[in-house]
C-alpha cells in the first residue's frame, strides 16, 4: 500500500523523533453517531470510513488523530479496521489518541491503556494525549503515569490537549524530569480563532519545542464559505448552526479574500485557510481537519501541495486580526 507523499515535507512532532505531514486526518467524525462528537457528525458506515482514510493516505497524509471520547472508542476501532482493510503497515502510519480525564484521576491512565490498545487492534499509539485539563489529578501526576507507559513500551510519546500556558509548562517540566519531551498541545486554532497567539500558548510552544496541533482548523466549517449561503446554512444540523452563527457576519470579509486567493491558485477557500495555518507559524503548527466524505479528505491533503506567498499570508493575518483576542 503506497501513499503519494513523495513531495510532501514531513515535520518533527515536537522533539520526539516522530515525523508527521503538516496535515493529518481528524477522527472525530468516526464516532458512530455516539457521544458528544457523534451529535455533530454523521453516522458513517465502516466502508465509508475505509474510503475516507484511503483518500487521506493516497493524498499523502501519514497520520490520524482520534480519542477515547470520540464515540467511546468507536472512532479508534473504525480507524484500526480501515487501516487493516487497506493493508496499512504499523510502521507506515502515525496514530494519535487521547485519554479522557473527565471524572477520573491519573490512576485511570494505566488501567485503561489496554482498552485503547485493544480498540486500535495492534496499531501502535505513537502519541497519547491528555484530552483536556479537567481531570481530578494534577498535570504532574498525569505526566508521571504517561511516562510510565512510554517506559513500558505501551506508547511512543506524550502530549496534552487544550492546556493553557501554566498547565503546559507544568506538563513539560514533569516529563523533562523523566527525560521525555512534551510532544504537542492540541488546541483550537484557525483564522477564526487565533487566541493562542495572544494568550501565550503559541509563544510557549515555540520556546519549549512543542508542536501545536490545530483542531477545528476550518472554524467548524465556516471557513469553507459554504455556510455563508443561506440555503446551505439552513440544511446544517442544529448543533452546527449554533456553532457557526456567532462568527457568520464577522467572517464575511475574510471569506471573500479566501475566495479571491483560492481563485488565483485554482483551489478552494478551505485549502487556502489550511495552507495559511500550516505555514504562517513555520513548522510549529500542524492541522487535523475532519472528513465526513472522500472529497473532504482529498481536499485537505491537497492543501499541502502548494504554499501561499508571504504577502498573501500577511493579508489573511491582517484580515483575521479580530479573531486574535
C-alpha positions in Angstrom: 0.0 0.0 0.0 1.7 3.2 -1.2 0.7 6.7 -0.3 1.6 9.6 -2.6 3.7 11.6 -0.1 6.8 11.9 -2.2 6.6 15.7 -2.5 5.2 16.5 1.0 7.8 17.5 3.5 7.2 15.9 6.9 7.8 17.8 10.1 9.1 16.8 13.5 6.4 16.1 16.1 7.9 18.2 18.9 11.2 16.7 19.9 10.1 13.1 19.8 11.8 12.0 16.6 8.4 11.1 15.1 7.7 12.8 11.8 4.2 13.8 10.5 2.8 15.5 7.4 1.7 19.1 8.0 -2.0 17.9 7.8 -3.3 14.7 9.4 -6.8 13.3 9.4 -9.0 14.2 12.4 -11.1 11.2 13.5 -13.9 12.8 15.4 -16.3 12.2 12.5 -15.9 8.5 13.1 -17.7 8.5 16.4 -20.5 6.3 15.0 -23.1 8.9 16.0 -22.4 8.3 19.7 -21.1 10.7 22.4 -20.7 14.4 22.3 -18.9 14.3 18.9 -21.5 11.9 17.5 -24.1 14.6 17.8 -22.5 16.9 15.2 -21.1 14.2 13.0 -22.8 11.8 10.5 -23.1 8.1 11.3 -20.7 6.7 8.7 -20.5 3.1 7.7 -17.2 1.2 8.1 -17.0 1.2 4.3 -17.3 5.0 4.2 -14.6 5.3 6.9 -12.3 3.0 4.8 -12.8 5.1 1.7 -12.1 8.4 3.6 -8.9 7.0 5.2 -7.8 5.6 1.9 -8.3 9.0 0.3 -6.3 10.7 3.1 -3.4 8.3 2.8 -3.4 8.4 -1.0 -3.3 12.1 -0.7 -0.1 11.9 1.3 -1.2 12.2 4.9 0.8 9.9 7.2 -1.1 10.3 10.5 -4.6 10.1 12.1 -5.8 11.7 15.3 -8.5 10.1 17.4 -9.6 9.9 21.0 -11.3 7.7 23.5 -14.0 10.4 23.8 -14.9 10.1 20.1 -17.8 7.7 20.4 -16.3 5.8 23.5 -13.7 4.0 21.4 -15.8 3.7 18.2 -13.6 6.1 16.3 -10.4 4.2 17.3 -12.0 0.9 16.3 -13.2 2.2 13.0 -9.8 3.7 12.1 -8.0 0.5 13.0 -10.5 -1.6 11.0 -9.9 0.7 8.0 -6.1 0.5 8.3 -6.4 -3.3 8.4 -8.7 -3.4 5.4 -6.3 -1.2 3.4 -3.3 -3.3 4.4 -1.5 -0.4 6.1 1.6 -1.5 7.9 2.0 -0.2 11.5 5.3 1.4 10.5 3.6 3.4 7.7 1.0 5.2 9.9 1.3 7.5 12.9 -1.6 7.1 15.3 -2.5 9.7 17.9 -5.2 9.2 20.5 -6.3 10.7 23.8 -7.2 9.7 27.3 -10.4 11.1 28.7 -9.7 12.7 32.1 -13.3 13.7 33.0 -14.3 12.4 36.4 -11.1 10.4 36.6 -7.7 10.5 38.3 -4.3 9.8 36.8 -4.5 6.3 38.2 -7.0 5.6 35.4 -4.3 6.1 32.7 -2.6 2.7 33.3 -5.9 1.0 33.9 -7.4 1.9 30.6 -4.4 1.7 28.2 -5.0 -1.9 27.3 -8.5 -0.9 26.3 -7.1 1.8 24.0 -4.6 -0.7 22.5 -7.4 -3.2 22.1 -9.6 -0.7 20.2 -6.6 0.2 18.0 -6.2 -3.5 17.2 -2.4 -3.7 17.5 -1.6 -0.4 15.8 1.0 1.5 17.9 -0.1 4.5 19.9 2.6 6.9 18.6 1.2 9.9 20.5 -1.0 9.7 23.6 -2.5 12.9 24.9 -4.5 14.0 28.0 -7.6 15.3 26.2 -8.2 18.3 28.5 -7.1 19.8 31.8 -10.3 18.9 33.7 -9.3 15.6 35.4 -9.2 15.1 39.2 -5.4 14.8 39.2 -2.6 17.3 38.7 -0.7 17.7 35.4 2.3 16.3 37.2 0.5 13.1 38.2 -0.9 12.6 34.7 2.5 13.1 33.1 4.1 10.6 35.6 1.6 7.9 34.6 2.1 8.8 30.9 5.9 8.5 31.3 5.4 5.0 32.9 3.5 4.0 29.7 6.4 5.2 27.5 8.9 3.2 29.6 6.6 0.1 29.5 6.6 0.4 25.7 2.8 0.9 25.5 3.0 4.3 23.8 5.8 6.2 22.0 5.2 9.8 23.1 3.2 12.1 25.3 1.1 15.2 24.6 -1.6 17.3 26.0 -4.7 19.0 24.6 -6.5 22.3 25.5 -3.8 23.1 28.1 -3.1 26.8 29.0 0.4 28.2 29.4 0.8 27.3 33.0 -0.6 23.7 32.6 1.6 23.2 29.6 4.8 24.4 31.4 4.0 22.0 34.3 3.4 19.1 32.0 6.7 19.9 30.1 8.6 20.1 33.4 7.2 16.8 34.8 8.1 15.0 31.5 11.6 16.5 31.4 12.2 15.0 34.9 11.7 11.7 33.2 13.9 12.8 30.2 10.9 12.9 27.9 9.7 15.7 25.7 6.2 17.1 25.7 5.3 16.4 22.1 2.2 18.5 21.4 -0.5 20.7 22.7 -3.6 20.2 20.7 -5.7 23.3 20.7 -8.4 25.1 18.7 -6.6 27.3 16.1 -7.8 28.7 12.8 -8.2 32.1 11.0 -11.4 32.4 13.0 -9.8 31.6 16.4 -6.3 32.9 16.9 -6.4 33.1 20.7 -3.2 31.1 21.1 -1.3 34.0 19.6 -2.5 36.3 22.4 -2.7 34.1 25.4 0.9 32.9 25.3 0.2 29.2 24.3 1.9 29.6 20.8 4.9 31.5 22.2 5.5 28.9 24.9 5.1 26.1 22.4 7.8 27.6 20.3 10.0 28.2 23.3 9.7 24.6 24.5 9.8 23.0 21.1 6.3 21.7 21.4 4.2 21.2 18.2 0.8 22.9 18.1 -1.9 20.5 16.7 -4.8 22.7 15.4 -8.3 21.3 15.9 -11.3 22.9 14.2 -8.8 24.3 11.6 -11.7 25.3 9.4 -13.7 27.0 12.1 -16.2 24.2 12.3 -16.7 24.5 8.5 -17.2 28.3 8.5 -14.0 28.8 6.5 -15.2 26.7 3.7 -17.5 29.6 2.8 -20.4 27.2 2.0 -22.4 28.2 5.2 -22.5 31.8 4.1 -25.0 30.6 1.6 -28.4 30.9 3.4 -29.8 27.7 1.9 -26.7 25.6 2.9 -26.8 27.1 6.3 -30.4 26.1 6.9 -29.5 22.5 5.9 -26.8 22.2 8.5 -27.6 20.2 11.7 -28.9 22.4 14.6 -25.7 21.9 16.7 -23.5 23.1 13.9 -25.7 26.1 13.1 -25.4 27.2 16.8 -21.6 26.9 16.5 -21.4 28.8 13.2 -23.9 31.6 13.8 -21.6 33.6 16.2 -19.0 34.4 13.6 -21.1 34.4 10.5 -21.2 38.1 9.8 -17.8 38.9 11.2 -16.2 36.4 8.9 -17.7 37.6 5.6 -14.8 39.9 4.6 -12.3 37.2 5.3 -14.3 34.6 3.3 -14.3 37.0 0.3 -10.5 37.2 0.4 -10.1 33.5 0.9 -12.2 33.0 -2.2 -10.2 35.6 -4.2 -6.9 33.9 -3.3 -8.4 30.5 -3.9 -9.4 31.5 -7.5 -5.8 32.6 -8.1 -4.5 29.1 -7.1 -7.4 27.2 -8.6 -8.1 25.7 -5.2 -10.9 26.1 -2.6 -11.2 28.6 0.3 -10.8 25.7 2.8 -7.4 24.9 1.2 -6.2 28.5 1.5 -7.3 28.6 5.1 -5.4 25.3 5.9 -2.4 26.4 3.9 -2.2 29.6 6.0 -2.5 27.6 9.2 0.3 25.1 8.4 2.8 27.7 7.0 2.3 31.0 8.8 4.0 29.9 12.0 6.8 28.0 10.3 6.8 24.3 11.3 5.2 24.8 14.7 1.6 24.2 13.6 0.1 21.1 12.1 -3.6 20.7 11.5 -6.2 17.9 11.8 -9.3 18.7 9.7 -12.0 16.1 10.0 -13.6 14.5 6.9 -17.1 13.1 6.5 -16.6 12.1 2.9 -13.8 11.3 0.4 -13.8 14.7 -1.1 -13.1 16.4 2.2 -10.1 14.1 2.8 -8.7 14.7 -0.7 -9.2 18.5 -0.4 -7.4 18.6 2.9 -4.5 16.5 1.6 -4.1 18.7 -1.5 -3.8 21.8 0.8 -0.2 20.5 1.5 0.8 20.7 -2.2 1.3 24.4 -2.6 2.5 27.3 -0.4 0.9 30.8 -0.1 3.1 33.8 -0.9 4.3 35.8 2.2 2.2 38.8 1.2 -0.9 36.6 0.9 -0.4 35.1 4.4 0.2 38.6 5.8 -3.0 39.8 4.2 -5.0 37.0 5.8 -3.4 37.6 9.1 -4.4 41.2 8.9 -8.0 40.4 7.9 -8.4 37.9 10.7 -6.9 40.3 13.4 -10.3 40.5 15.1 -10.1 36.8 16.0 -6.8 37.0 17.9 -8.3 38.1 21.3 
